Amino acid sequence: MRGIEKNNKPDIGFIGAGTVGTALAVRLSRIGYRVAAVSSRTRASAQKLAETVSGCRAYEDGQGVADVSQLVFVTTPDDVIAPVVSRIRWHEGQGVVHCNGAASTDILEPARAFGAHVGAFHPLQTFASVSQAIDNIPGSTFAIEAEEPLFIILRGMVSDLGGNWVKLDSGDKVLYHTAAVFACNYLYTLVKMATDLWQTFGVPTQQATEALLPLLRGTLRNVENVGLPNCLTGPIARGDLGTIRNHLAALRRSAPGLLSTYRELGLQTIPIALAKGRIDNNRAEELEALLKEDMA
């Protein structure tokens, strides 16, 4: 089988037909890539993807996909990527890529041993459903870990998808993925904490969420249009000790479980306020002392 070539679009296969695999297959097919093959844990899910993408064939197992594809995306659940890869007889010169945000290409070592080019290709995006994933891919940043010629191919793929790319080394991946968790997953946690506080004055979660959404949208627009640190607003940005003291007292009375999180987030916010220039070092020290009261 002919291997990948940096100046040609390869025939692509997918092992795993979940949300990420399906979304990538659909998007790549729409922009002129030939998605030739798919397999999945169940025949039904593989067949569903094959019927969605013109010219794609469902195979019983990953070996069938590897035998007909120049570039294979392993889009199984993260924990089974390595076992799946180890069971396949790969072909010299073909590309084998996983989409795990935290893992390096080391988990693809069995494919490398057969002479395959290995890489990682992670969309920095949140995918709650297939349809939403398909819509969210354009404009996303992709983290790429690969050497040439595979790197050139994956970089071109990102460009064709309308995205941006960042090249990572294997040692960068875990902190890169940790940053994504802070920006995405823990944002949901903060919204949950905020809606819980609204319940203390009798407003149910759904109504509280709807009330907070315009604030959340405005916050993200400020990040986009003004950027850090100037987008920061609120009592720490103003050095408003009285308001923060009232917040701490109210949390002690009504939601003590949130008190330590409020303190820690406040402490992490002080350097942003300093960088913005609305407070000086003396006020920053006062804020820090207030937030650290009774923490021991």
Backbone torsions as a table, in degrees:
resi	resn	phi	psi	omega
1	MET	NA	136.3	179.9
2	ARG	-67.1	137.0	-179.6
3	GLY	-83.2	-176.7	179.4
4	ILE	-72.2	149.4	177.8
5	GLU	-134.0	131.9	-169.4
6	LYS	-65.2	-19.9	-178.7
7	ASN	-98.9	3.8	-178.2
8	ASN	-125.6	147.1	173.6
9	LYS	-77.5	124.2	-176.6
10	PRO	-80.7	158.2	167.3
11	ASP	-73.1	130.1	-169.4
12	ILE	-112.3	142.6	173.1
13	GLY	-128.2	155.9	178.7
14	PHE	-125.9	128.2	170.2
15	ILE	-105.7	103.6	-172.6
16	GLY	114.5	119.7	-175.7
17	ALA	-118.1	39.9	176.1
18	GLY	-82.5	-157.7	-174.0
19	THR	-62.1	-50.5	-176.6
20	VAL	-67.3	-46.4	-179.6
21	GLY	-61.1	-45.3	-179.8
22	THR	-64.5	-44.3	-179.2
23	ALA	-62.6	-44.5	178.6
24	LEU	-64.9	-42.5	-179.9
25	ALA	-60.5	-45.1	-178.9
26	VAL	-64.8	-47.5	-178.2
27	ARG	-64.1	-43.9	-179.4
28	LEU	-65.4	-38.1	177.2
29	SER	-62.6	-39.7	-177.9
30	ARG	-66.2	-25.3	-177.2
31	ILE	-104.4	18.5	169.0
32	GLY	100.7	4.7	174.6
33	TYR	-84.8	143.5	177.9
34	ARG	-89.1	108.9	174.4
35	VAL	-92.1	104.6	-166.6
36	ALA	-93.8	-26.9	-168.3
37	ALA	-152.8	151.3	175.9
38	VAL	-150.0	144.4	168.1
39	SER	-136.1	162.0	179.5
40	SER	-155.4	175.3	-179.5
41	ARG	-60.7	-34.9	175.3
42	THR	-117.4	142.9	178.6
43	ARG	-60.5	-35.1	-176.4
44	ALA	-62.9	-43.2	-179.2
45	SER	-69.5	-35.8	175.6
46	ALA	-65.0	-42.7	-179.9
47	GLN	-64.6	-38.2	179.3
48	LYS	-61.7	-44.1	178.3
49	LEU	-66.2	-42.7	-179.3
50	ALA	-59.6	-36.0	179.6
51	GLU	-74.7	-20.2	179.9
52	THR	-81.7	-30.0	-174.5
53	VAL	-111.0	122.1	-177.6
54	SER	-62.9	132.0	176.3
55	GLY	83.4	3.9	-178.5
56	CYS	-93.0	140.6	-179.9
57	ARG	-118.5	137.2	177.0
58	ALA	-85.8	132.9	178.2
59	TYR	-114.0	158.1	-177.4
60	GLU	-69.8	-31.1	-176.6
61	ASP	-149.4	173.7	-178.2
62	GLY	-65.3	-27.5	179.5
63	GLN	-62.6	-39.3	177.3
64	GLY	-61.0	-40.4	178.3
65	VAL	-66.4	-44.6	-178.3
66	ALA	-63.0	-31.7	-175.9
67	ASP	-74.7	-17.6	-176.2
68	VAL	-120.1	2.0	-173.6
69	SER	-118.4	135.3	174.5
70	GLN	-77.2	-31.8	-179.9
71	LEU	-131.3	121.5	-177.3
72	VAL	-114.4	125.4	171.6
73	PHE	-95.3	123.0	175.9
74	VAL	-95.8	99.7	-173.7
75	THR	-113.6	38.7	174.2
76	THR	-77.5	170.6	168.6
77	PRO	-53.3	146.2	-171.7
78	ASP	-53.8	-41.5	-173.4
79	ASP	-68.8	-16.7	-177.8
80	VAL	-108.6	3.9	179.6
81	ILE	-58.3	-53.1	-176.5
82	ALA	-60.9	-47.1	177.9
83	PRO	-60.7	-40.4	179.5
84	VAL	-62.7	-46.1	-178.0
85	VAL	-63.1	-36.8	-176.3
86	SER	-71.0	-17.6	-178.1
87	ARG	-90.4	-2.8	-171.9
88	ILE	-107.8	141.7	173.2
89	ARG	-89.9	100.8	-176.6
90	TRP	-81.1	169.2	-176.7
91	HIS	-113.0	140.2	179.4
92	GLU	-59.8	131.4	175.6
93	GLY	90.9	-13.1	178.0
94	GLN	-80.4	163.4	178.6
95	GLY	-100.7	138.9	177.4
96	VAL	-130.3	122.7	-170.8
97	VAL	-133.6	137.3	171.5
98	HIS	-110.4	166.2	-176.9
99	CYS	-120.3	27.5	177.8
100	ASN	-81.7	123.7	-175.3
101	GLY	-71.4	-26.4	-174.0
102	ALA	-99.8	-18.9	-173.8
103	ALA	-94.7	147.2	175.2
104	SER	-85.0	-177.0	178.0
105	THR	-75.4	-2.3	179.6
106	ASP	-58.9	-30.4	-178.6
107	ILE	-72.1	-7.4	177.3
108	LEU	-101.7	15.4	-176.5
109	GLU	-55.5	-37.8	177.4
110	PRO	-59.0	-34.4	177.3
111	ALA	-71.5	-40.0	177.7
112	ARG	-60.8	-35.3	-179.4
113	ALA	-64.6	-26.4	176.3
114	PHE	-83.4	-2.5	-178.9
115	GLY	96.1	11.3	177.9
116	ALA	-80.0	155.0	171.2
117	HIS	-88.2	128.8	-175.0
118	VAL	-114.9	151.4	-178.7
119	GLY	-159.3	169.9	174.4
120	ALA	-126.0	142.7	-171.0
121	PHE	-145.5	96.8	-172.6
122	HIS	-116.2	118.8	175.0
123	PRO	-76.2	123.4	179.6
124	LEU	-82.3	78.9	-171.8
125	GLN	-156.3	157.9	177.0
126	THR	-102.2	128.9	-175.7
127	PHE	-122.6	97.2	180.0
128	ALA	-86.7	-21.0	178.9
129	SER	-154.7	166.1	-179.3
130	VAL	-63.3	-47.5	-176.9
131	SER	-63.4	-40.1	178.5
132	GLN	-67.9	-37.4	178.6
133	ALA	-63.5	-43.0	178.8
134	ILE	-59.5	-42.0	-179.4
135	ASP	-71.0	-31.6	-172.9
136	ASN	-85.0	-16.3	-175.2
137	ILE	-61.4	-47.9	179.3
138	PRO	-59.5	133.4	-179.2
139	GLY	90.2	-10.5	-179.6
140	SER	-76.7	157.6	172.0
141	THR	-93.8	139.8	178.3
142	PHE	-115.4	131.9	173.5
143	ALA	-89.6	124.3	-176.8
144	ILE	-116.7	131.1	169.2
145	GLU	-125.3	110.5	-177.8
146	ALA	-172.3	161.2	173.1
147	GLU	-108.2	165.2	176.7
148	GLU	-68.4	147.1	6.7
149	PRO	-86.5	-7.1	-176.2
150	LEU	-64.0	-37.1	179.9
151	PHE	-59.6	-43.4	-179.4
152	ILE	-60.6	-42.2	-179.3
153	ILE	-65.1	-46.2	-177.9
154	LEU	-67.8	-37.6	177.3
155	ARG	-63.2	-42.1	177.0
156	GLY	-64.9	-35.5	178.0
157	MET	-62.6	-43.1	177.6
158	VAL	-60.7	-44.6	178.2
159	SER	-59.7	-43.6	179.1
160	ASP	-64.5	-30.7	179.1
161	LEU	-79.7	-4.6	-179.5
162	GLY	79.3	25.9	-177.0
163	GLY	-111.6	-173.8	174.9
164	ASN	-118.7	163.5	-177.8
165	TRP	-137.5	154.6	172.1
166	VAL	-135.3	133.9	179.4
167	LYS	-92.7	127.2	-178.9
168	LEU	-116.8	149.8	168.8
169	ASP	-90.3	165.9	-175.9
170	SER	-59.2	-35.3	-179.0
171	GLY	-73.9	-9.6	-178.7
172	ASP	-88.3	-17.9	-163.7
173	LYS	-64.9	-41.8	-174.4
174	VAL	-66.7	-44.2	178.7
175	LEU	-68.8	-35.0	173.6
176	TYR	-57.2	-46.4	-178.6
177	HIS	-71.0	-34.6	175.7
178	THR	-61.0	-41.2	177.6
179	ALA	-61.2	-38.9	178.2
180	ALA	-64.3	-37.4	177.9
181	VAL	-64.3	-43.3	176.5
182	PHE	-59.3	-47.1	-173.4
183	ALA	-73.6	-28.7	-174.2
184	CYS	-111.7	-68.9	-173.0
185	ASN	-60.7	-43.1	-176.4
186	TYR	-77.0	-17.1	170.7
187	LEU	-62.8	-40.5	176.1
188	TYR	-61.1	-39.3	179.5
189	THR	-62.8	-42.0	178.7
190	LEU	-64.2	-39.3	176.6
191	VAL	-63.7	-40.8	177.0
192	LYS	-60.6	-42.7	179.5
193	MET	-64.0	-40.3	179.3
194	ALA	-65.4	-43.7	179.9
195	THR	-68.4	-30.3	174.6
196	ASP	-62.2	-39.5	178.0
197	LEU	-65.0	-37.3	177.7
198	TRP	-63.0	-31.0	179.3
199	GLN	-66.8	-22.7	178.4
200	THR	-68.1	-21.8	173.5
201	PHE	-112.4	27.5	164.8
202	GLY	87.8	12.7	180.0
203	VAL	-102.1	122.5	-177.3
204	PRO	-68.8	164.5	-172.3
205	THR	-56.7	-47.4	-175.8
206	GLN	-63.2	-44.0	179.2
207	GLN	-65.2	-39.8	177.9
208	ALA	-63.2	-42.1	179.1
209	THR	-60.8	-46.1	179.5
210	GLU	-61.9	-36.5	178.6
211	ALA	-68.7	-34.8	-176.9
212	LEU	-82.6	-20.7	-174.6
213	LEU	-58.4	-43.5	177.0
214	PRO	-60.1	-36.7	176.4
215	LEU	-64.2	-43.1	178.9
216	LEU	-63.1	-43.6	179.1
217	ARG	-62.9	-42.7	178.5
218	GLY	-63.3	-37.2	178.2
219	THR	-62.6	-46.2	179.6
220	LEU	-66.2	-35.7	176.3
221	ARG	-64.0	-38.1	177.8
222	ASN	-64.4	-40.8	176.6
223	VAL	-59.9	-43.7	-177.6
224	GLU	-70.0	-44.4	-170.0
225	ASN	-91.4	-30.9	-177.3
226	VAL	-106.7	-38.8	177.5
227	GLY	80.9	165.1	175.8
228	LEU	-78.0	142.4	1.9
229	PRO	-91.9	-4.4	-169.7
230	ASN	-68.8	-16.1	179.4
231	CYS	-75.8	-13.3	-176.5
232	LEU	-67.8	130.7	173.2
233	THR	-126.8	-179.5	174.0
234	GLY	103.1	-177.8	-171.7
235	PRO	-65.2	-34.7	178.8
236	ILE	-72.0	-37.8	175.8
237	ALA	-60.1	-32.2	-179.8
238	ARG	-90.7	-12.1	-174.6
239	GLY	71.9	33.5	-173.2
240	ASP	-85.9	86.4	-177.2
241	LEU	-62.8	-40.3	-177.7
242	GLY	-61.4	-43.4	179.5
243	THR	-65.1	-43.4	-179.7
244	ILE	-65.1	-38.5	177.3
245	ARG	-61.2	-39.9	177.8
246	ASN	-66.9	-39.3	176.8
247	HIS	-59.0	-47.7	-177.8
248	LEU	-62.0	-41.4	180.0
249	ALA	-65.8	-40.3	-179.9
250	ALA	-66.7	-38.8	177.9
251	LEU	-66.8	-38.6	177.1
252	ARG	-58.3	-40.0	-177.7
253	ARG	-76.0	-44.4	-165.4
254	SER	-110.8	-25.6	-176.6
255	ALA	-149.0	63.2	-176.0
256	PRO	-60.5	-24.1	179.1
257	GLY	-66.6	-18.7	179.8
258	LEU	-96.2	-4.5	-172.5
259	LEU	-63.5	-46.6	-177.3
260	SER	-66.0	-36.3	178.2
261	THR	-66.3	-43.1	178.1
262	TYR	-59.0	-44.8	-180.0
263	ARG	-61.4	-47.4	-176.3
264	GLU	-66.0	-42.0	177.9
265	LEU	-64.8	-37.0	176.7
266	GLY	-62.6	-44.1	178.9
267	LEU	-61.6	-38.0	178.6
268	GLN	-71.3	-18.9	-177.3
269	THR	-87.6	-24.1	-177.8
270	ILE	-56.1	-45.8	178.7
271	PRO	-60.7	-31.2	177.4
272	ILE	-67.1	-43.1	178.8
273	ALA	-62.8	-40.3	176.7
274	LEU	-61.3	-44.5	-179.8
275	ALA	-63.9	-32.7	178.0
276	LYS	-68.7	-30.7	175.5
277	GLY	94.7	8.6	-179.9
278	ARG	-84.3	-18.2	176.6
279	ILE	-125.5	156.8	177.2
280	ASP	-103.9	-179.3	-176.6
281	ASN	-63.6	-36.2	179.6
282	ASN	-63.6	-44.9	179.8
283	ARG	-68.9	-33.8	176.5
284	ALA	-61.7	-41.0	178.7
285	GLU	-66.1	-37.5	177.5
286	GLU	-65.3	-42.1	177.6
287	LEU	-61.7	-44.6	-179.3
288	GLU	-62.5	-42.8	179.6
289	ALA	-63.4	-41.5	179.4
290	LEU	-63.3	-44.4	-177.3
291	LEU	-71.5	-22.6	-179.8
292	LYS	-91.5	-4.1	-179.7
293	GLU	-58.4	132.6	175.4
294	ASP	63.3	17.9	-179.7
295	MET	-78.6	-26.6	-176.1
296	ALA	-66.4	NA	NA
